[in-house]
Amino acid sequence: MVVNGAEIICDFSGAAFWEAENLLIVADLHLEKSSCFARHGQLLPPYDSERTLKRLKNVIEKYQPQKIIALGDSFHDNQASTQLSGKNRQLLEDIIANREMIWIAGNHDDEKTEFAGQWTHEIQIGPLIFRHEPRVGAQNGEMAGHLHPALRIFRRGMSVRRFCFASDGNRMILPAFGAYAGGMDLTHKIFSNIFKKSELIACLLGKNTIYPIHQRDFFSR
């Protein structure tokens, strides 16, 4: 998919790869969401960080990026980095070792973690600008997360819902990469002030591939 002139590979893992910059992009890891919920009395299976990090490790092995940008909400709250198990802490350290790691600050993040890398609120590389929350109105080259796009499509009386990349060619919103992250349907009105509707394409995450769906086909039955 081309975003503001940059050729971006949308991977079925939910990560994006910009080959020209040898750069991997992920959004909304929400590490330690389960431990945060547990502290507030809501118990979830405590496996989200391990699943998320193992999937991230796999996609890094696939593309071998020199740089990684995490588009915010990498940690679910300001205690998340200290709640990681020793195993998961080592896994994260191995992932970012010998690579340039750029952490974009999100609304959940604690920027005072001990993990290597640069923290910033946004960064521009060539024709693309990376930030956590997409801005309303024309934002050519914007790569963002935060909204966790997903889409339910209908075919022959049946429906399926998948997380997705969303782009109109000018900007892109990535799906949440975190194992326990939710999704907001791409037909929600919040997206109407972000994308040019006639050019909007959703790239749905399949088991082993991506399924591009044009906006005109969102409601096909």
Protein Blocks (a to p, Z undefined) as FASTA:
>chain_A
ZZehiacdddfkopacdfklopacdehklgoklmmmmmnopacdfklmmmmmmmmmmmmm
mnopabdcdeejkbfblklmmmpcfklmmmmmmmmgoiacdddddfkbcfkbfbecdddf
bdcehjbccdfbdcedjdehiacehkopaddddeehiacdddddddehjaccdddfbfkb
ccddfkbmklmmmbcfklpccddddfkbccdddfklmmgZZ
